[in-house]
């Protein structure tokens, strides 16, 4: 009987799918991710479950939606009942190991995994569970997430290099050691998360004067959906940004993506240059995207494609039923699908309590919609997204919805929600969303929990 394969999962922070060569970007250099994509499956329409770090990561690690586990915001500290990949794969005899950025909070730094090679940067870990302010008047102190851009050394870069170093030590140890228990190695990176301070050698690849800005970068908030306009106010994205600043910030973001790609290349070289290559699954994805100026927004916190559509690459070992032939998978998938995928890879049965499904079917997957939600700062009332094929439906508690046809409107500029022609489609998508969650109920639960944590 063949031993279950090893698994290496690489998770970056704030990497929009479109900012990748394999996803069609003409300027961003990602040769190592492109090579990985050419050796396995590239999921063209993969979506995070929340455009915010901690909610997305806790959802991904548990295989459950944000509203199911109460992971409303970045202040959440997981409780004792939280079950991660480590808990699940222990039943299949796996050693589960963490390296680098996980961005889960609290004193429990393993959360079901067996050990850590390195941890998050201290200032990214919240121990008191404080919730964010979600009042209409809330505003970030500045727009430094876009204006603090340029070249230089940064602690995020040092963190990522050190994370790769620790992961490489582990991979070499396992390649040289006896062929015993299979392992799950999670490697987490800070890049390309802001601040947009890029290593000079990678920044040199991109000339800000030659950067192409998205056609929506000048969109005025006064002409946008009121929820989006308020979001822009909260994050200082309503203020006009000089074109030179937008170009510089974009170039630096691309440079951070390329530095991330270089770290992935180091990991792939260790796997592919050793005995691990024959029996190791490799997964690459990100917790959410980055708006990078689309619709005048920097950061994420909304449901436009750059914020919620993430890269997702899966390479299976060659011996797995010949299923490793490269392919581009067009159907909608979700990051909650990762845990069912890992369970199948590990030889575990389907867990009927998980909302996701295994991606091991690759191109043969049955189409199904992707779901996301957001309950944190910048959005006073809860937001919810259902992406089904060409259509994206965004519902906001107490506000009118949005509807986009991505096939004819990839920039999401034409909101069809007010068009009587689409009344039936709106009702259908709303009903489908309600099968996953009641927006009003989830909004009320999120606010009640945040109020309780604020008072406590």
Legacy VTK file of the C-alpha trace (Angstrom):
# vtk DataFile Version 3.0
C-alpha trace
ASCII
DATASET POLYDATA
POINTS 456 float
0.000 0.000 0.000
1.402 3.403 -0.998
2.019 5.718 1.915
-0.111 8.884 1.831
1.795 11.708 0.150
3.512 14.533 1.954
1.821 17.911 1.618
3.410 21.351 1.310
0.976 24.274 1.457
2.292 27.771 0.755
0.069 30.659 1.842
0.930 34.253 0.979
-0.820 37.388 2.197
-2.730 39.758 -0.077
-1.809 38.260 -3.452
-4.465 38.986 -6.075
-4.728 36.228 -8.669
-4.427 38.682 -11.557
-0.972 39.775 -10.328
0.584 36.516 -11.525
2.085 35.591 -14.859
0.225 32.277 -14.974
-3.057 34.175 -14.570
-2.309 36.349 -17.564
-0.436 39.356 -16.210
1.974 40.612 -18.850
4.331 42.482 -16.517
4.484 40.760 -13.127
7.347 38.254 -13.076
6.428 35.029 -11.280
8.486 32.320 -13.049
8.367 29.816 -10.189
4.611 30.033 -9.661
4.176 29.878 -13.420
6.217 26.678 -13.542
4.181 25.168 -10.705
0.989 26.095 -12.567
2.311 24.365 -15.673
2.901 21.160 -13.731
-0.508 20.866 -12.099
-3.897 22.498 -11.913
-4.510 26.219 -11.988
-7.930 27.202 -10.645
-8.949 30.276 -12.616
-11.817 31.258 -10.327
-10.753 30.590 -6.749
-12.198 32.819 -4.024
-11.383 33.518 -0.395
-14.230 33.336 2.116
-13.527 36.795 3.552
-11.393 39.686 2.251
-9.631 40.053 5.616
-6.631 38.190 7.056
-7.751 36.450 10.255
-11.323 35.584 9.177
-10.065 34.150 5.886
-7.282 32.146 7.536
-9.434 30.681 10.310
-12.026 29.747 7.707
-9.371 28.151 5.500
-7.755 26.219 8.368
-11.079 24.934 9.711
-12.779 24.347 6.365
-15.797 26.304 7.597
-17.338 29.624 6.655
-16.711 32.699 8.794
-20.270 32.803 10.161
-20.068 29.124 11.157
-17.051 29.653 13.419
-17.675 33.264 14.469
-14.401 34.512 12.944
-15.801 37.972 12.303
-12.665 40.134 12.391
-8.916 40.343 12.931
-9.291 40.383 16.714
-10.786 36.905 17.038
-8.912 34.447 19.278
-9.805 30.828 18.388
-11.375 28.807 21.192
-10.613 25.275 22.366
-13.238 23.816 20.028
-11.459 25.092 16.907
-10.308 22.217 14.672
-7.597 22.890 12.100
-5.908 20.913 9.347
-3.578 19.537 12.015
-6.426 18.036 14.005
-7.929 16.458 10.896
-4.763 14.958 9.416
-3.566 13.544 12.725
-6.102 10.766 12.139
-4.127 9.784 9.029
-0.800 9.701 10.864
0.567 13.011 9.594
3.098 15.184 11.349
1.803 18.737 10.886
4.278 21.606 10.971
3.917 25.393 10.781
6.492 27.854 9.485
6.087 31.629 9.332
2.958 33.716 9.088
-0.286 32.180 10.235
-1.913 35.337 11.662
-4.093 33.514 14.103
-4.298 35.128 17.524
-3.843 34.116 21.139
-1.301 32.184 23.220
-1.969 28.864 21.478
0.591 29.075 18.669
-0.008 25.539 17.341
-3.795 25.381 17.014
-3.807 21.647 16.372
-0.480 21.407 14.538
2.351 19.394 16.072
5.101 22.003 16.050
6.336 25.318 14.719
9.576 26.074 12.954
9.042 29.848 13.244
6.238 32.180 14.251
4.486 35.361 13.210
6.052 38.717 13.874
5.040 39.647 17.428
3.212 42.849 16.515
0.835 40.930 14.241
-0.529 38.721 17.030
-3.545 39.945 19.035
-3.964 38.358 22.455
-6.914 40.262 23.920
-9.516 39.609 21.224
-10.454 43.240 20.805
-12.951 43.888 17.995
-12.655 46.699 15.458
-14.787 49.814 15.453
-17.601 49.598 12.911
-19.191 53.005 13.435
-19.978 55.303 10.489
-17.357 57.780 11.653
-14.506 55.270 11.939
-11.463 56.192 9.902
-7.984 54.748 9.579
-5.261 57.098 10.740
-3.860 57.578 7.239
-3.564 56.000 3.817
-0.034 54.780 4.558
-1.006 51.404 3.089
-0.468 53.062 -0.294
1.648 56.140 0.385
4.310 54.244 2.369
5.823 52.837 -0.805
9.359 52.625 -2.069
12.486 50.478 -1.936
14.450 49.380 1.097
14.931 46.756 3.772
11.866 45.768 5.788
11.040 43.364 8.594
8.463 41.617 6.385
11.166 40.749 3.879
13.477 39.443 6.595
10.599 37.407 8.026
9.885 35.756 4.689
13.510 34.883 3.965
13.902 33.419 7.453
10.668 31.455 7.016
11.990 29.898 3.824
15.278 29.059 5.562
13.493 27.200 8.362
11.222 25.381 5.898
14.222 24.336 3.792
15.942 22.902 6.863
12.856 20.827 7.563
12.490 19.610 3.980
16.139 18.580 3.817
15.796 16.750 7.110
12.769 14.842 5.885
14.356 14.049 2.523
17.460 12.672 4.212
15.658 10.783 6.950
13.799 7.475 6.938
10.549 7.232 4.981
8.313 7.244 8.036
5.179 9.278 8.791
3.931 11.630 6.058
4.077 15.334 6.806
1.966 18.432 6.256
4.174 21.522 6.041
2.431 24.891 6.024
4.668 27.804 4.957
3.243 31.288 5.505
4.589 34.512 4.000
3.982 38.202 4.727
4.488 39.365 1.147
2.987 41.027 -0.773
1.066 42.580 2.152
1.640 46.310 2.641
3.610 48.402 3.549
4.770 48.460 -0.040
8.473 48.580 0.757
10.164 46.391 -1.819
13.649 44.847 -1.887
15.730 46.986 -4.299
16.811 44.066 -6.489
13.171 43.194 -7.219
11.951 46.786 -7.424
14.515 47.297 -10.188
12.444 45.010 -12.410
9.569 47.497 -12.536
9.668 51.080 -13.781
6.795 53.055 -12.214
6.622 55.250 -15.325
5.690 52.184 -17.386
3.067 50.811 -14.991
-0.433 50.493 -16.442
-3.066 51.643 -13.942
-6.541 50.054 -13.949
-9.218 52.030 -15.809
-11.192 52.417 -12.562
-8.410 53.969 -10.493
-9.907 57.478 -10.699
-13.509 56.422 -9.956
-15.023 59.061 -7.603
-16.663 57.682 -4.442
-19.680 59.941 -5.005
-20.650 57.781 -7.978
-20.169 54.448 -6.225
-22.395 52.212 -4.139
-22.847 53.850 -0.689
-21.230 50.871 1.061
-18.159 51.207 -1.148
-18.049 54.974 -0.677
-18.105 54.535 3.112
-15.406 51.856 2.883
-13.213 54.236 0.922
-13.767 56.962 3.513
-12.815 54.607 6.336
-9.512 53.630 4.757
-8.610 57.073 3.415
-9.145 55.810 -0.103
-11.544 58.653 -0.867
-8.700 61.141 -1.102
-7.300 61.821 -4.587
-4.034 59.970 -5.121
-1.391 61.509 -7.402
-0.774 59.390 -10.458
2.948 59.160 -9.655
2.105 57.730 -6.223
-0.309 55.191 -7.694
2.330 54.080 -10.203
5.034 53.765 -7.553
2.782 51.813 -5.191
1.745 49.455 -7.997
5.334 48.844 -9.054
6.310 48.093 -5.450
3.377 45.706 -5.049
4.532 43.830 -8.138
8.068 43.719 -6.749
6.792 42.177 -3.503
4.927 39.547 -5.536
8.174 38.738 -7.348
10.090 38.446 -4.063
7.394 36.086 -2.816
7.729 34.076 -6.029
11.481 33.793 -5.433
10.842 32.270 -1.995
8.400 29.793 -3.527
11.114 28.903 -6.035
13.505 28.063 -3.203
10.910 25.717 -1.693
10.183 24.032 -5.026
13.884 23.481 -5.640
14.177 21.683 -2.298
11.203 19.444 -3.052
11.946 18.785 -6.707
15.660 18.256 -6.187
15.157 15.486 -3.625
13.348 12.215 -3.075
10.337 14.219 -1.852
9.369 15.025 -5.459
7.924 11.558 -6.041
5.375 11.706 -3.252
4.606 15.308 -2.287
1.538 17.412 -3.008
2.203 21.130 -3.431
-0.471 23.803 -2.967
-0.088 27.553 -3.394
-2.716 30.166 -2.570
-3.276 33.444 -0.695
-5.645 34.490 2.090
-7.180 37.273 -0.042
-6.206 39.732 -2.745
-5.261 43.395 -3.002
-7.335 46.044 -4.761
-4.177 47.920 -5.868
-6.124 50.985 -6.946
-9.041 49.298 -8.685
-12.160 51.421 -8.078
-9.878 53.827 -6.183
-9.378 51.275 -3.381
-6.185 49.990 -1.792
-6.160 46.976 0.559
-9.206 44.640 0.329
-12.395 44.562 2.530
-14.819 44.352 -0.405
-15.990 41.873 -3.026
-14.477 43.222 -6.225
-12.380 40.637 -8.055
-8.931 41.935 -7.022
-9.908 41.615 -3.341
-11.524 38.164 -3.309
-10.143 36.218 -6.280
-6.934 34.481 -5.287
-4.376 32.287 -7.025
-4.813 28.581 -6.340
-2.358 26.032 -7.714
-2.415 22.308 -6.946
0.213 19.791 -8.016
-0.395 16.118 -7.244
2.265 13.381 -7.384
2.532 11.593 -10.714
1.473 8.237 -9.280
-1.962 9.509 -8.237
-4.059 7.865 -10.945
-2.479 9.953 -13.681
-4.473 12.953 -12.464
-1.479 15.243 -12.472
-1.801 16.247 -16.098
-1.699 20.070 -16.250
-5.004 21.837 -16.698
-6.748 25.140 -16.106
-9.940 24.664 -14.112
-12.551 27.312 -14.896
-15.285 26.536 -12.377
-15.738 28.544 -9.168
-13.951 27.101 -6.129
-13.444 28.305 -2.572
-10.694 28.206 0.027
-13.029 26.107 2.197
-12.379 23.416 -0.403
-8.771 23.047 0.760
-9.473 20.979 3.877
-11.645 18.425 2.021
-8.855 18.272 -0.566
-6.211 17.576 2.090
-8.446 14.951 3.659
-8.802 13.109 0.353
-5.070 13.335 -0.317
-4.444 11.874 3.152
-6.854 9.009 2.507
-9.495 10.208 4.960
-13.229 9.840 4.245
-15.442 12.746 3.287
-16.480 14.838 6.290
-20.169 15.665 5.689
-20.034 18.560 8.156
-17.662 20.570 5.973
-19.275 22.919 3.415
-16.445 22.533 0.897
-15.585 19.697 -1.466
-12.306 18.129 -2.560
-10.554 19.693 -5.547
-8.892 16.430 -6.516
-11.410 16.075 -9.338
-9.674 18.958 -11.072
-11.217 19.698 -14.484
-14.083 17.276 -13.759
-15.463 19.232 -10.799
-19.175 19.969 -10.849
-19.811 23.745 -10.979
-20.983 25.359 -7.747
-20.951 28.974 -6.500
-18.334 30.535 -4.233
-19.337 32.462 -1.107
-17.633 35.217 0.881
-18.583 37.579 3.714
-17.143 40.569 5.602
-17.957 41.901 9.086
-15.106 44.222 10.028
-13.933 47.829 9.918
-14.936 50.024 7.019
-18.254 48.197 6.564
-20.805 49.184 9.196
-23.219 46.423 8.198
-22.357 42.909 7.064
-21.522 42.205 3.435
-22.016 38.935 1.542
-21.010 37.684 -1.911
-22.185 34.855 -4.115
-20.103 34.263 -7.256
-21.779 31.908 -9.723
-20.216 31.566 -13.120
-20.405 34.855 -14.974
-22.464 36.586 -12.272
-21.480 38.094 -8.954
-24.158 39.044 -6.415
-23.230 41.236 -3.426
-25.743 41.665 -0.595
-25.381 44.201 2.206
-27.477 44.167 5.384
-29.751 47.203 5.256
-28.561 48.342 1.808
-29.334 47.633 -1.817
-27.372 44.842 -3.502
-24.930 44.841 -6.392
-24.925 42.579 -9.444
-22.164 42.230 -12.017
-21.843 40.220 -15.209
-18.126 39.466 -15.280
-18.249 38.033 -18.766
-19.121 41.355 -20.389
-17.942 43.615 -17.551
-14.669 42.235 -16.116
-13.841 45.592 -14.474
-17.148 45.493 -12.520
-18.219 48.971 -13.561
-21.849 48.296 -14.530
-24.049 47.469 -11.525
-27.058 45.589 -12.935
-28.983 45.324 -9.659
-31.316 48.202 -10.550
-32.111 46.888 -14.039
-35.646 45.359 -14.170
-34.363 42.880 -16.752
-32.392 41.157 -14.007
-35.125 41.033 -11.340
-35.544 37.284 -11.701
-31.818 36.622 -11.570
-31.474 38.784 -8.455
-34.215 36.836 -6.699
-32.641 33.534 -7.713
-29.180 34.507 -6.450
-30.629 35.948 -3.243
-32.430 32.676 -2.575
-29.243 30.717 -3.273
-27.326 32.936 -0.853
-29.964 32.367 1.822
-29.330 28.619 1.570
-25.816 29.293 2.822
-26.547 32.026 5.356
-29.192 34.511 6.435
-27.440 37.879 5.925
-29.550 39.570 8.567
-28.928 36.819 11.131
-25.175 36.711 10.500
-24.957 40.505 10.671
-26.754 40.565 14.018
-24.614 37.746 15.452
-21.403 39.446 14.355
-22.373 42.761 15.919
-23.544 41.114 19.145
-20.286 39.202 19.496
-18.202 42.278 18.750
-20.184 44.277 21.306
-19.679 41.552 23.916
-15.927 41.456 23.317
-15.739 45.240 23.433
-17.571 45.339 26.763
-15.507 42.508 28.237
LINES 1 457
456 0 1 2 3 4 5 6 7 8 9 10 11 12 13 14 15 16 17 18 19 20 21 22 23 24 25 26 27 28 29 30 31 32 33 34 35 36 37 38 39 40 41 42 43 44 45 46 47 48 49 50 51 52 53 54 55 56 57 58 59 60 61 62 63 64 65 66 67 68 69 70 71 72 73 74 75 76 77 78 79 80 81 82 83 84 85 86 87 88 89 90 91 92 93 94 95 96 97 98 99 100 101 102 103 104 105 106 107 108 109 110 111 112 113 114 115 116 117 118 119 120 121 122 123 124 125 126 127 128 129 130 131 132 133 134 135 136 137 138 139 140 141 142 143 144 145 146 147 148 149 150 151 152 153 154 155 156 157 158 159 160 161 162 163 164 165 166 167 168 169 170 171 172 173 174 175 176 177 178 179 180 181 182 183 184 185 186 187 188 189 190 191 192 193 194 195 196 197 198 199 200 201 202 203 204 205 206 207 208 209 210 211 212 213 214 215 216 217 218 219 220 221 222 223 224 225 226 227 228 229 230 231 232 233 234 235 236 237 238 239 240 241 242 243 244 245 246 247 248 249 250 251 252 253 254 255 256 257 258 259 260 261 262 263 264 265 266 267 268 269 270 271 272 273 274 275 276 277 278 279 280 281 282 283 284 285 286 287 288 289 290 291 292 293 294 295 296 297 298 299 300 301 302 303 304 305 306 307 308 309 310 311 312 313 314 315 316 317 318 319 320 321 322 323 324 325 326 327 328 329 330 331 332 333 334 335 336 337 338 339 340 341 342 343 344 345 346 347 348 349 350 351 352 353 354 355 356 357 358 359 360 361 362 363 364 365 366 367 368 369 370 371 372 373 374 375 376 377 378 379 380 381 382 383 384 385 386 387 388 389 390 391 392 393 394 395 396 397 398 399 400 401 402 403 404 405 406 407 408 409 410 411 412 413 414 415 416 417 418 419 420 421 422 423 424 425 426 427 428 429 430 431 432 433 434 435 436 437 438 439 440 441 442 443 444 445 446 447 448 449 450 451 452 453 454 455
